[in-house]
Amino acid sequence: MKKLILSSILLLLSFSNLLLAQENDATIKAVITYAFSHLRDTTKGSLLYTENMDLFLSTNSSWYRSADKDSIKALISANFKASGNKVIAYIPSIEEELFLNFANHTFLIKDNFLDDYLMEDDWPAIN
């Protein structure tokens, strides 16, 4: 649980640094939480995957991430501590986090594949 809280704090600080590096206004102006649904497996056409997502908006940037991921990790950690057994449980969640900086057209993707990594991608062109 301490690791989860520490990683959440470090992530928020990283996000704040991304915002502060661009403009003085790093204040989150709005948080939009919604249910994101999509079809993960086309062979199971009626089985939609749904997860709550957060979109944080500031004047010059946005941050998109799972709203459920932290509570899922906390639940797994609590179950592990309560059982006393080394039980490996997997509850699927969307690991990717997206950062958009409008001022300099920076698009960053944070993912967790064995370890956290951050990569820069092309700014999406929208017609």
Backbone as ProteinMPNN parsed JSONL, in Angstrom:
{"seq_chain_A": "MKKLILSSILLLLSFSNLLLAQENDATIKAVITYAFSHLRDTTKGSLLYTENMDLFLSTNSSWYRSADKDSIKALISANFKASGNKVIAYIPSIEEELFLNFANHTFLIKDNFLDDYLMEDDWPAIN", "coords_chain_A": {"N_chain_A": [[0.826, -1.182, 0.0], [1.981, 1.217, 0.791], [3.85, 1.488, -1.248], [2.144, 1.85, -3.403], [0.915, 4.298, -2.777], [3.19, 5.939, -2.728], [4.088, 5.679, -5.397], [1.918, 6.841, -6.703], [2.069, 9.469, -5.764], [4.581, 10.209, -6.799], [4.003, 10.037, -9.512], [2.059, 12.056, -9.792], [3.668, 14.25, -9.169], [5.475, 14.117, -11.307], [3.727, 14.633, -13.404], [2.984, 17.234, -12.736], [5.444, 18.508, -13.079], [5.734, 18.252, -15.849], [3.715, 19.935, -16.694], [4.476, 22.396, -15.523], [6.837, 22.94, -16.82], [6.132, 23.99, -19.23], [4.275, 26.205, -19.2], [3.227, 28.795, -16.931], [0.78, 28.212, -15.78], [-0.267, 25.584, -14.183], [-2.466, 24.582, -13.06], [-5.059, 22.342, -12.467], [-7.909, 22.498, -14.266], [-10.262, 21.168, -14.786], [-11.774, 17.983, -14.137], [-12.698, 15.148, -15.726], [-14.63, 12.369, -15.442], [-15.443, 9.235, -16.712], [-17.18, 6.382, -18.089], [-15.446, 4.139, -19.955], [-15.844, 2.084, -22.659], [-15.044, -0.759, -24.575], [-14.504, -3.181, -27.178], [-12.559, -5.817, -26.554], [-11.95, -8.317, -27.555], [-12.734, -9.562, -30.577], [-13.859, -11.983, -31.149], [-15.588, -12.461, -29.183], [-18.137, -11.025, -29.363], [-20.231, -9.818, -27.86], [-19.211, -9.158, -25.423], [-18.257, -6.568, -23.729], [-15.549, -4.583, -22.556], [-15.326, -2.543, -19.761], [-14.251, 0.37, -18.14], [-13.641, 2.864, -15.667], [-12.491, 6.083, -16.465], [-10.254, 8.885, -16.123], [-9.949, 12.246, -17.13], [-7.823, 14.815, -16.919], [-7.741, 18.256, -17.112], [-5.87, 21.103, -17.932], [-4.892, 24.5, -18.572], [-2.98, 24.358, -20.632], [-2.476, 21.678, -21.118], [-3.252, 18.109, -20.971], [-4.179, 15.117, -19.165], [-4.663, 11.727, -19.262], [-5.992, 8.926, -17.748], [-6.525, 5.748, -16.031], [-9.222, 5.632, -13.809], [-9.845, 3.657, -12.114], [-7.61, 2.08, -11.611], [-5.866, 2.507, -9.33], [-7.531, 1.818, -7.163], [-7.981, -0.849, -7.764], [-5.386, -1.931, -7.511], [-4.988, -1.436, -4.79], [-6.954, -3.09, -3.681], [-6.016, -5.645, -4.443], [-3.6, -5.657, -3.034], [-4.551, -5.475, -0.378], [-5.986, -7.881, -0.189], [-3.881, -9.662, -0.457], [-2.378, -9.111, 1.869], [-4.262, -9.787, 3.83], [-4.732, -12.514, 3.427], [-2.296, -13.756, 3.833], [-1.022, -15.448, 2.189], [0.944, -15.982, -0.758], [-0.603, -15.0, -3.222], [-1.246, -14.697, -6.572], [-2.983, -12.378, -8.258], [-4.9, -11.148, -10.93], [-6.437, -8.389, -12.115], [-7.847, -6.964, -14.787], [-6.837, -3.815, -16.128], [-6.569, -0.59, -17.652], [-3.418, 0.247, -18.46], [-1.961, 2.243, -19.724], [-1.121, 5.704, -19.79], [-1.87, 8.925, -20.928], [-0.343, 11.919, -21.974], [-0.814, 15.142, -23.029], [0.572, 18.038, -24.353], [-0.413, 21.123, -25.155], [0.838, 23.511, -25.868], [3.42, 23.02, -26.975], [2.95, 20.906, -28.657], [3.443, 18.276, -27.652], [3.258, 14.819, -27.159], [2.971, 12.346, -24.924], [3.329, 8.992, -23.814], [2.74, 6.94, -21.133], [3.533, 3.822, -19.943], [3.246, 0.529, -18.475], [5.154, -2.032, -18.596], [6.47, -4.592, -17.273], [8.041, -2.663, -16.067], [7.774, 0.864, -15.378], [7.643, 3.019, -18.179], [8.287, 5.817, -20.312], [7.315, 7.259, -23.297], [7.712, 9.254, -26.23], [5.447, 10.326, -28.71], [4.101, 10.885, -32.028], [2.28, 13.897, -32.542], [-1.177, 13.684, -32.666], [-2.954, 14.15, -35.703], [-5.846, 15.951, -36.254], [-8.637, 16.231, -38.181]], "CA_chain_A": [[0.0, 0.0, 0.0], [2.891, 2.36, 0.821], [4.424, 1.604, -2.584], [1.085, 2.388, -4.264], [0.772, 5.716, -2.455], [4.413, 6.6, -3.165], [4.103, 5.757, -6.86], [0.897, 7.817, -7.093], [2.608, 10.804, -5.483], [5.63, 10.465, -7.787], [3.353, 10.259, -10.8], [1.469, 13.394, -9.763], [4.763, 15.212, -9.257], [5.962, 14.085, -12.685], [2.742, 15.335, -14.229], [3.106, 18.649, -12.412], [6.654, 18.998, -13.732], [5.45, 18.384, -17.283], [2.899, 21.137, -16.871], [5.215, 23.592, -15.14], [7.905, 23.183, -17.774], [5.615, 24.634, -20.423], [3.652, 27.492, -18.903], [3.079, 29.016, -15.504], [-0.506, 27.738, -15.29], [-0.32, 24.128, -14.071], [-3.651, 24.278, -12.285], [-6.047, 21.491, -13.128], [-9.139, 23.286, -14.395], [-11.429, 20.273, -14.797], [-11.562, 16.538, -14.146], [-13.852, 14.479, -16.326], [-14.602, 10.924, -15.209], [-16.475, 8.604, -17.514], [-17.038, 4.946, -18.335], [-14.903, 3.834, -21.278], [-16.154, 0.697, -23.038], [-14.608, -1.178, -25.904], [-14.479, -4.616, -27.446], [-11.168, -6.273, -26.537], [-11.828, -9.561, -28.314], [-13.808, -9.57, -31.574], [-14.505, -13.295, -31.187], [-16.604, -12.42, -28.131], [-18.775, -9.79, -29.791], [-21.151, -9.181, -26.914], [-18.512, -8.95, -24.16], [-17.553, -5.294, -23.72], [-14.734, -4.262, -21.396], [-15.644, -1.182, -19.316], [-13.429, 0.872, -17.038], [-13.768, 4.302, -15.435], [-11.294, 6.819, -16.866], [-10.188, 10.293, -15.747], [-9.275, 13.188, -18.007], [-7.481, 16.026, -16.192], [-7.497, 19.334, -18.068], [-5.365, 22.403, -17.497], [-4.929, 25.456, -19.676], [-2.078, 24.006, -21.729], [-2.182, 20.259, -21.213], [-4.237, 17.175, -20.451], [-3.65, 13.848, -18.664], [-5.713, 10.708, -19.38], [-5.57, 7.717, -17.035], [-7.562, 4.937, -15.413], [-9.709, 6.051, -12.493], [-10.024, 2.439, -11.322], [-6.366, 1.332, -11.436], [-5.36, 2.587, -7.96], [-8.393, 1.04, -6.27], [-7.747, -2.266, -8.08], [-4.112, -2.306, -6.889], [-5.187, -1.443, -3.34], [-7.732, -4.288, -3.375], [-5.118, -6.797, -4.563], [-2.658, -5.578, -1.918], [-5.285, -5.797, 0.853], [-6.265, -9.319, -0.201], [-2.61, -10.343, -0.222], [-2.037, -8.964, 3.287], [-5.259, -10.478, 4.654], [-4.656, -13.97, 3.276], [-1.016, -14.283, 4.295], [-0.479, -16.307, 1.135], [1.395, -15.299, -1.966], [-1.584, -15.264, -4.265], [-1.125, -13.778, -7.689], [-4.3, -12.072, -8.812], [-4.844, -10.163, -12.007], [-7.682, -7.735, -12.489], [-7.404, -6.123, -15.904], [-7.084, -2.378, -16.141], [-5.824, 0.082, -18.705], [-2.172, 0.697, -17.86], [-1.408, 3.409, -20.407], [-1.534, 7.059, -19.438], [-1.543, 9.812, -22.037], [-0.089, 13.307, -21.628], [-0.779, 16.037, -24.185], [0.909, 19.424, -24.066], [-0.93, 21.874, -26.293], [1.723, 24.611, -26.215], [4.506, 22.597, -27.86], [2.501, 19.701, -29.37], [4.101, 17.091, -27.116], [2.353, 13.716, -26.847], [3.726, 11.331, -24.202], [2.589, 7.809, -23.394], [3.358, 6.208, -20.021], [3.015, 2.457, -19.906], [3.894, -0.318, -17.498], [5.435, -3.382, -19.077], [7.5, -5.026, -16.336], [8.486, -1.468, -15.356], [7.213, 2.062, -16.006], [8.448, 3.714, -19.168], [7.646, 6.967, -20.915], [7.78, 7.439, -24.673], [7.106, 10.357, -26.96], [4.833, 9.892, -29.962], [3.685, 11.984, -32.897], [1.052, 14.609, -32.187], [-2.227, 13.211, -33.58], [-3.584, 15.15, -36.558], [-7.297, 15.854, -36.218], [-9.254, 17.059, -39.231]], "C_chain_A": [[0.877, 1.255, 0.0], [3.505, 2.591, -0.553], [3.414, 2.219, -3.54], [0.926, 3.886, -4.028], [1.996, 6.486, -2.949], [4.452, 6.736, -4.678], [3.063, 6.744, -7.364], [1.389, 9.241, -6.88], [3.685, 11.151, -6.499], [5.049, 10.742, -9.157], [2.723, 11.644, -10.864], [2.539, 14.471, -9.844], [5.337, 15.261, -10.665], [5.02, 14.844, -13.602], [2.823, 16.834, -13.985], [4.33, 19.251, -13.075], [6.458, 19.161, -15.228], [4.66, 19.653, -17.548], [3.702, 22.391, -16.597], [6.317, 23.932, -16.136], [7.416, 23.987, -18.974], [5.102, 26.039, -20.16], [3.523, 27.618, -17.398], [1.801, 28.425, -14.941], [-0.575, 26.213, -15.312], [-1.55, 23.677, -13.295], [-4.604, 23.404, -13.09], [-7.377, 22.225, -13.095], [-10.391, 22.411, -14.314], [-10.96, 18.823, -14.765], [-12.842, 15.911, -14.67], [-13.675, 12.981, -16.106], [-15.754, 10.301, -15.977], [-16.187, 7.122, -17.671], [-16.606, 4.743, -19.784], [-15.182, 2.364, -21.559], [-15.611, 0.42, -24.425], [-14.56, -2.706, -25.976], [-13.027, -5.059, -27.533], [-10.952, -7.485, -27.438], [-12.999, -9.647, -29.284], [-14.474, -10.935, -31.698], [-15.596, -13.41, -30.113], [-17.373, -11.109, -28.294], [-19.666, -9.096, -28.787], [-20.479, -8.838, -25.579], [-17.681, -7.667, -24.233], [-16.747, -5.157, -22.436], [-15.039, -2.809, -21.031], [-14.778, -0.83, -18.117], [-13.664, 2.37, -16.901], [-12.44, 4.98, -15.734], [-11.408, 8.259, -16.391], [-9.456, 11.069, -16.828], [-9.087, 14.471, -17.208], [-7.114, 17.091, -17.22], [-6.929, 20.556, -17.365], [-5.381, 23.311, -18.72], [-4.132, 24.97, -20.882], [-1.794, 22.517, -21.877], [-3.348, 19.419, -20.701], [-3.539, 15.874, -20.058], [-4.818, 12.875, -18.618], [-5.222, 9.436, -18.713], [-6.766, 6.972, -16.463], [-7.94, 5.496, -14.051], [-9.806, 4.851, -11.558], [-8.715, 1.76, -10.927], [-5.859, 1.351, -9.997], [-6.211, 1.77, -6.992], [-8.234, -0.458, -6.519], [-6.455, -2.738, -7.408], [-4.238, -2.368, -5.372], [-5.956, -2.692, -2.906], [-6.857, -5.541, -3.423], [-4.143, -6.822, -3.385], [-3.333, -5.954, -0.595], [-5.597, -7.287, 0.939], [-5.006, -10.124, 0.082], [-2.241, -10.289, 1.257], [-2.987, -9.754, 4.183], [-5.093, -11.99, 4.595], [-3.365, -14.545, 3.834], [-0.357, -15.191, 3.282], [-0.008, -15.456, -0.036], [0.48, -15.702, -3.114], [-1.399, -14.218, -5.353], [-2.507, -13.598, -8.288], [-4.125, -11.021, -9.894], [-6.252, -9.665, -12.286], [-7.309, -6.772, -13.604], [-7.752, -4.653, -15.698], [-6.241, -1.789, -17.26], [-4.595, 0.708, -18.068], [-1.655, 1.992, -18.471], [-1.971, 4.709, -19.839], [-1.04, 7.974, -20.551], [-1.395, 11.238, -21.53], [-0.016, 14.107, -22.92], [-0.416, 17.424, -23.7], [0.559, 20.233, -25.3], [0.044, 22.944, -26.77], [2.815, 24.187, -27.203], [4.2, 21.297, -28.607], [3.271, 18.447, -28.95], [3.041, 16.06, -26.737], [3.192, 12.615, -26.214], [2.797, 10.205, -23.776], [3.38, 7.131, -22.28], [2.713, 4.836, -19.988], [3.791, 1.669, -18.862], [3.996, -1.719, -18.081], [6.673, -3.847, -18.336], [8.052, -3.866, -15.516], [7.865, -0.262, -16.067], [8.172, 2.6, -17.049], [7.599, 4.795, -19.819], [8.203, 7.129, -22.314], [7.032, 8.594, -25.322], [6.6, 9.829, -28.291], [4.488, 11.126, -30.786], [2.395, 12.596, -32.377], [-0.034, 14.163, -33.154], [-2.843, 14.359, -34.385], [-5.089, 14.909, -36.549], [-7.848, 16.79, -37.269], [-10.484, 17.744, -38.69]], "O_chain_A": [[0.578, 2.231, -0.687], [3.666, 3.732, -0.984], [3.781, 3.024, -4.397], [0.814, 4.655, -4.982], [1.857, 7.564, -3.526], [4.811, 7.795, -5.194], [3.302, 7.424, -8.362], [1.155, 10.116, -7.713], [3.709, 12.269, -7.012], [5.554, 11.596, -9.885], [2.84, 12.332, -11.878], [2.348, 15.491, -10.507], [5.654, 16.34, -11.164], [5.455, 15.603, -14.468], [2.739, 17.621, -14.928], [4.276, 20.373, -13.578], [6.967, 20.115, -15.816], [4.917, 20.36, -18.522], [3.621, 23.355, -17.359], [6.686, 25.098, -16.275], [8.224, 24.606, -19.666], [5.486, 26.973, -20.864], [3.695, 26.638, -16.674], [1.729, 28.157, -13.741], [-0.903, 25.619, -16.339], [-1.655, 22.51, -12.917], [-4.911, 23.696, -14.246], [-7.902, 22.534, -12.026], [-11.44, 22.848, -13.838], [-9.901, 18.481, -15.29], [-13.925, 16.119, -14.124], [-12.68, 12.398, -16.537], [-16.89, 10.769, -15.909], [-15.073, 6.667, -17.412], [-17.311, 5.128, -20.716], [-14.795, 1.496, -20.776], [-15.705, 1.251, -25.328], [-14.576, -3.402, -24.962], [-12.332, -4.711, -28.488], [-9.877, -7.648, -28.016], [-14.143, -9.792, -28.855], [-15.546, -11.04, -32.293], [-16.412, -14.331, -30.133], [-17.267, -10.205, -27.466], [-19.838, -7.88, -28.864], [-21.127, -8.279, -24.695], [-16.554, -7.671, -24.728], [-17.196, -5.56, -21.363], [-15.013, -1.937, -21.9], [-14.6, -1.633, -17.202], [-13.862, 3.066, -17.897], [-11.386, 4.509, -15.307], [-12.509, 8.796, -16.268], [-8.459, 10.597, -17.374], [-10.06, 15.139, -16.857], [-6.277, 16.859, -18.093], [-7.442, 20.989, -16.333], [-5.842, 22.908, -19.788], [-4.557, 25.149, -22.023], [-0.95, 22.133, -22.686], [-4.29, 19.927, -20.091], [-2.453, 15.565, -20.548], [-5.847, 13.164, -18.007], [-4.161, 8.919, -19.062], [-7.878, 7.498, -16.417], [-7.069, 5.8, -13.236], [-9.844, 5.017, -10.339], [-8.702, 0.947, -10.003], [-5.456, 0.306, -9.485], [-5.679, 1.107, -6.102], [-8.341, -1.253, -5.585], [-6.423, -3.812, -6.806], [-3.661, -3.25, -4.735], [-5.64, -3.285, -1.874], [-6.948, -6.398, -2.545], [-3.889, -7.878, -2.806], [-2.749, -6.672, 0.216], [-5.489, -7.888, 2.008], [-5.052, -11.142, 0.774], [-1.838, -11.298, 1.836], [-2.561, -10.327, 5.185], [-5.289, -12.675, 5.599], [-3.336, -15.698, 4.265], [0.761, -15.656, 3.502], [-0.505, -14.354, -0.265], [0.771, -16.629, -3.87], [-1.397, -13.015, -5.089], [-3.121, -14.552, -8.764], [-3.296, -10.119, -9.775], [-7.14, -10.436, -12.648], [-6.525, -5.849, -13.38], [-8.808, -4.307, -15.17], [-5.31, -2.427, -17.752], [-4.714, 1.601, -17.229], [-0.974, 2.761, -17.792], [-3.14, 4.79, -19.462], [0.073, 7.813, -21.052], [-2.22, 11.714, -20.75], [0.768, 13.777, -23.81], [-1.014, 17.935, -22.753], [1.157, 20.056, -26.361], [0.076, 23.256, -27.96], [3.103, 24.908, -28.158], [5.112, 20.66, -29.133], [3.697, 17.658, -29.794], [2.052, 16.384, -26.079], [4.032, 12.013, -26.884], [1.639, 10.43, -23.425], [4.549, 6.787, -22.461], [1.488, 4.712, -20.004], [4.861, 2.089, -18.419], [3.036, -2.489, -18.056], [7.796, -3.529, -18.728], [8.486, -4.067, -14.382], [7.474, -0.363, -17.23], [9.382, 2.632, -16.826], [6.373, 4.706, -19.871], [9.418, 7.139, -22.506], [5.875, 8.868, -25.003], [7.242, 8.99, -28.922], [4.571, 12.257, -30.307], [1.531, 11.901, -31.842], [0.166, 14.253, -34.366], [-3.204, 15.398, -33.833], [-5.549, 13.796, -36.804], [-7.568, 17.988, -37.26], [-11.147, 18.486, -39.416]]}, "name": "protein", "num_of_chains": 1, "seq": "MKKLILSSILLLLSFSNLLLAQENDATIKAVITYAFSHLRDTTKGSLLYTENMDLFLSTNSSWYRSADKDSIKALISANFKASGNKVIAYIPSIEEELFLNFANHTFLIKDNFLDDYLMEDDWPAIN"}
